[in-house]
Amino acid sequence: MNRIIGKCIAGTIGFLAFGPAGLLFGLVLGHAFDRGLWRALQLSGPEADPHDAGPVF
C-alpha cells in the first residue's frame, strides 16, 4: 500500500493540471517519491543499522 500512494497522488495532480501527459509525468515523479520514501522508512526502523545508510551529500 505504501508503495503506490505517491504514484496515485502525483498522477492525479498531474492529470488535473496537464491532462494525459501530466498523468505520465506525475506517475514518474510519484514512483521516484515512493522509492525514496520506502527506503527512508526501511532505514529509520528500530532494527536499522546506522552504518547502512550510505554517504550523505
TAFEN-V888726 format. One record per pair of residues at least 24 apart in sequence whose ideal C-beta (glycine too) atoms are under 10 Angstrom apart, sorted by the first residue. I is the first residue (numbers start at 1). J is the second residue. Records with the same first field share a line. If there is no record, write none. Layout:
BEGIN
I->J  J
END
This chain:
BEGIN
2->34  37  38  41
3->31  34  35  37  38
4->30  31  34
5->30  33  34  37
6->30  31  32  33  34  35  36  37  38
7->31  32  33  34
8->34
9->33  34
10->34
END
